Amino acid sequence: MTKKIILDCDPGHDDALALTMAVASPKIDVLAVTTSAGNQTPDKTLNNAMRMLTLLHREDIPVAQGNQTPLVEPLETAPEVHGETGLDGADLPDPDFKVQPIPAIELIAKTLRESDEKVILVVTGPMTNAALFLRVYPDLAKEKIDQIVFMGGAMGLGNWRPSVEFNIFVDPEAAKIVMNFGLPLVMAPLNVTHKAQIMKDEIDQIGQIDNPVAQAFHGLLNFFEQYHENPKWGFKGAPLHDPCTIAWLIDPTMFGTDRMNVDVETQGDLTRGETVCDYYQLTDKPQNTEVLLDIDREKFIQLIMDTLQSFSQK
């Protein structure tokens, strides 16, 4: 059965690949795209989502811009990872369609009301839009959202602070609202996304795929990989964080998971934004989250290759 999703993202190289995988998959129907500030500023992430959908010839998918800032703290972005545009490395087309004249939470509400089935909300950036939507439309969320699948957090790891992942770091208050709302959650943390690496020779293979989408990703991934060459990370390639959410929806059998309670620290001087994962069930809190912990990397990379190859037939 086709899974209907709303993708809330902050493109970003790995967000762009997640969007492409979702659009290309016959198992997924992307009903709407909303954008958050995160990897870059609000206007840049919006423009990147529009540019990607123009490249993919999916101008039929409505796009709306979300909140301009996190709920509490000033916005922090990641130009050192994603470049000044947020999608450095490829010459993407200018958008050839219009953004929706309503804010992100209103597009989410409209999309849910118009759907005759429950919808999965996929969040691959900070959770600001998701939290605002849950606060403004709690009954609609409980009625129409099947689950929230998100990339963010980690169990004992950090990529922005010693124990804090970037997406949660940008807006931990929003993440705390989402994780304690009561909807089923699926979490793709750094524990699994760091295993979802694409190697340099695999990026070279993408360069051999003769269509505009694959050629764009050849440039994007080459740029993205350079940041991850720093020896401190210990990577052999570049971790593809956000595509893990879409890969999970397409084929959950490629992942190993565990259920546990996950909450977010918002007060600690050293740990603000840390996802606290109760792996050993040390509290009485409900196991609110299915956490992805392992991945069949070869199967994951083959899915990406198949996705990009599929645009040669279009």
Buried (B, 14 or more C-beta within 10 A) or exposed (E): EEBBBBBBBBBBBBBBBBBBBBBBBEEBBBBBBBBBBBBBBBEBBBBBBBBBBBBBEBBEBBBBBBBEEBBEBEBBBBBEBBBEBBBBBBEBEEBEEEBBEBBBBBBBBBBBEEBEEEBBBBBBBBBBBBBBBBBEBEEBBEEBBBBBBBBBBBBEBBBBBEBBBBBBBBBBBBBBBBBBBEBEBBBBBBBBBBBBBBBBEBBEBBBEBEBBBBBBBBBBBBBBBBBBEEEEEEBEBBBBBBBBBBBBBBBEEBBEBBEBBBBBBBEEEEBBBBBBBBEEEEEEBEBBBBBBBEBBBEEBBEBBBEBBBBBEEE
